[in-house]
């Protein structure tokens, strides 16, 4: 996978309470993304500038990098391709259990998902 880089590291965006890492299956898909961004107001330079990127295995993204992000995170692949884009959310079976938002015992809205017990400070069931 090709993952664009910015000054802070991997290029990410937030949507729906999830931090999404943008990844592309090849340079052509990354170029389509750059061209799509260049059509946005104030971003015409995006298609002409060189794009730095890291080459990472998809499994490494999902198994190592996503869990290390410290927040709900997933991978958005080829987002400029409406017919070929794929999303890998932070869910069981996609990311390791410690990074999955639907893992048993994971806090959901301040409530223990397996027992319905309020785990917020000072809360009682």
N, C-alpha and C positions, 0 to 999 in steps of 0.2 A: 504494500500500500504506500502511496505517496501522501505525506501529511505536510501541508504548508506550515511554515514557521513564521512567527512574528517576534517582536522584541522580548516577549515574555515566555516563549517556548512554542508548543504546538498551537496551531490556530484552532480556537474553539469559539462556540457561541452558546448562549443560554436560550432555551425555549421549553416551556411547560415544566419548569422546575428541574430540568435536566441540563447539565453541561455537555454539549455535543462536540466531539472531536471530528473535524472535517477530514475525510480521507478519500483518496481517489485511486482508481484501479490502473491508471496510466497517465502519461503526460498529456494525452489528448483530452481526457476527462478534466484534468486540472486546467487546461487551456480554456475549455468551455466555461468552467467556473469563473476564470479571470475575465473572460469576455462578457459574461452575464453581469458580473460586478461592475464592469466598465460602463454598462448601460445605466447604472444607478446615478442619480444626480451627485455631482462632486467627486466621482470616482473614475473619471475617464482615463486616468493614468494607470489603472490597475491592469489593463490588458497589455500595455507596452512595457511595463517594468519587469525585471526578472523576478521570478518567484523562487525563493529558497524553500526546500522541502527536505524532510527526512524520509528515508525508505525503511519501512517497518513491516514486519509480518503482522497480518491481521490478528493472529493468535496472541502475539505479544501485546498488541493494543488492548485486547479484551482481557487477557489473563494477568497482565502486570501493570500496565500504565493506567487503565481505568480504575482499578482498586486503589492505586496510589494517589488518586486525585483528591480523595477526602470529601467528596460530595457525590450525589447521584450523577453519574456520567455514562454516556454511551457513545457510539460511533455512527456518524452519518456518512455514507459512502456515495460518491458521485451525485451530489445534490443538484448539480446543474442539468442532470439527465432525467427528465420526468418519467421516462419509461424504464430506466435502469437504476434509479436510486434505491438504496437499501438503508434501513435503520436497524441498529443493534442496540436496543434499550438496556438499561441496567436491571435486567430481570434474571431470575433463576434459569439455568440452562444456557445462558448467553455469557454472563460474567460470573466470576467466582461468588460463592454465597455471601462473603463479607461485603461485596459491592452491590449485591442485588437488593433493590427496594422491596421486593416481595419475599424476602427470606423469612423463615419462621423466627418469630421473636423480634423482628425489626420494628422499631418505633414508627408508627404511622399517625401523624397528626397529634403527637404527644401521648398516644395510647399504645400499649403493648399489643401487637397484632395477634398474639396467640392467646392472651388471657383477658383482654379488655380492661386492663388495669391502667389507670392514669399514672404515668411515670414523670410528669412534670413536677417541678419544685413545689412542694406543699400540697400537691394534689392528692385526692383520695377517690377511691372507686365508688 
